[in-house]
Amino acid sequence: MKSNRQPLIYVVLTLTCTVILVLFTDVERDLMRKLTCDTVDSIAGPHSDACD
């Protein structure tokens, strides 16, 4: 017998696995570097070597 909560459980498990994968990959680090370097570039002007 299929319950109404089953699709919700699948969604929660999928989101949880996705979050874990993102946290343990370079995606988060690269995203934060891109956001930080864009902000620094707009404030400081010249491109920094730390943002390469």
N, C-alpha and C positions, 0 to 999 in steps of 0.2 A: 504494500500500500504506500503510495507516494504522498508525502506530506507537503504542505504549502511552504514550509520553511526550507525545504531542500535547495531551491534556487538561491535563497539568501545565504545559506551556508557556502555554496559554491562561490558566490561573489566575495564573501568575507575571506575565504581561503585564497582566492586568486589575488585579492588586494594585498593580503598579508605576504604572500610569496613575492609579489612584485616589489613591495617595499623592502623586503629583505635583500632581494637581488640588487636593487638600486643602492642600498646602503653599503653593500659589500663590493661595489664596482667603482670604477673611476668616474662614473657619470656624475655623482654628487660633487666630487672634487673638481672636475672640469667645469661644471656649472657654476660653482662658487667662484672659481678663478676667473671665469668669463665675466660674471657680474661684478666682481671686485675690480678687475682691470678696466672694465668699461667705466665704472664710477671714478676710479683714480685718473684715467685718461681725460675724462671730461672736466675734472677739477684741476689736476696738475698741469695738463697740457701735453707735454712730450711723452712718448711711449717709454715705459719702464722696462728694464731688463728682466725684472721678476715676472712680467706678464708674458714672456716668450714661451 
